[in-house]
Amino acid sequence: MKVLIVDDMDDNREILEKLIKRFQVQHNVSFEIFEASDGAKAVTLAREVDMDLIFMDINMPVMNGLEATKLIKRFSPNSMIIVVSSEHDDDMQTNILQAGAEDYVHKPVNPSVMLSRLANYHKLLSSRNAIGFQTQAMNTFTKSVYSYHVRFFISNDDDLAQFWETLLMRFDYHNHINNLSDLVRFLYHLATYQLQKSYKCNVYLEEDAENFYFTMDNMKLLSVTLISKMIDKYCSFVKYEIKDDHLTFVLSRVESVNAHEVQDDTSADEVIDKVTVAEKTPKASLDTKPMPMQTVQALQTYDDLLDEETLSEFEHIVLKLKTEISMMGTSSLELDDIDTMHGYITELANILNTTTDTYSISESLKNFSLLLDEYGEEFLAKSQDVAQMVQAFINDIMMWKEMIFYTGAPSVDFLNNSISSNVEMIRAVFIDTGSEDEDLGDIFDF
């Protein structure tokens, strides 16, 4: 395995190198170790050599660890990046994990802890590099899937939040799976309904060379007919199958640029311009109904939506709002906190109301603001019931901000429907929720 140590301090690189060599002796394994003194050199080296494991510092000259992580993950998504830093800022830690880093280790490094983590990293990487096909698969379409799968056991709201964050925020599944966001949102709402009725389930993610398979088990609550109607209404773009108590969806792979086709003489400063997401046409739909061919837009940023000062203010308010939302469902939440959330959401709505391109999101924010203004006490009383819905709302806002201004998005309005539906679902808890026998289509009207 190839390991890259990135740190501007010679002593720090030496400490990690000694620990890695000690691990090699203890476990009789072999690592090829590379070093880089800043993020730019790390990017260049990672382009030249397929790194399995990268230890990344944050505060470095020329290019910091956050920017280097973003770049490396764009052309080498399978490289495992471990942050090793003395930086204790929570926002920075969140940003670099969302950029693709898979773990965060604080300096000074504890040798015994690092050796234990090295064992975990090595085990994970060995599993990734030893891909085969298994005869036992969870999906109902094929048994010829790679011999590993990702499993989410959904037994409570925290499990469901982790499922959402892992697939849509923390890792780079968007770069590999077509139509991922819409399917994850559907599964999220379906699992939410299951939990409300005390039904637990597993969600499995499997893959082969052509497709990804999402399987939800324990589908005993809803009839096959009703599930089919909901899928046809909200996820008609994907092929699905219901067998026994298993529901499986098939999503095709994204066809992306091969990083090794980029010319070797490209400098680190040019990587961000050279390594882009190519325009691509999706494969023919796996659904039985023919779908019109469409071209997926190349991702791009929209820096002209907000000036630098306004964007900084927007980001600051979003982070403060996220902090307030994190208290929902706890005993520490008070009516003053609801008023504070109302103020932040109103400010965000006013900022986005300055341009027609963000009018739809602004209107959703205004509707949320009006809801908090009118139902503040009720919102506090039911905060635990709506916590996951509000978390989904802020997750979408943060994803929209990150992709629109930094990593690139297919369009300005690519999350409009999701943000709007999250707000409408929250409103439905307080406004005309209807009888207990209401149509499930209303519950899933997102």
Protein Blocks (a to p, Z undefined) as FASTA:
>chain_A
ZZddddfbfklmmmmmmmmmmmmmmnopacdddddfbfklmmmmmmmpccfbdcddfbdg
hiafklmmmmmmmmmmmbccddddfbfbfklmmmmmmnopabdcdddddfklmmmmmmmm
mmmmmmmmmcccdfbdfbfkbmcbcfbdcddddfbfklmmmmmmmmmmmmmmlmmmghkl
mmmmmmmmmmmmmmmnopacdddddddfkbccdddehilkbcfklmmmmmmmmmmmbccd
dehjaccddddddddddfklpcfklcfklmmmmmccddddddddfbfbdcdddddddddd
dfklpcfklmmmmmmmmmmmmmmmmmgoiakbcfklmmmmmmmmmmmmmmmmmpfklmmm
mmmmmmmmmmmmmmmmmmmmmmmmmmmmmmmmmmmmmmmmmmmmmnopfbfklmmmmmmm
mmmmmmmmmnonbpfkbcfklmmmZZ
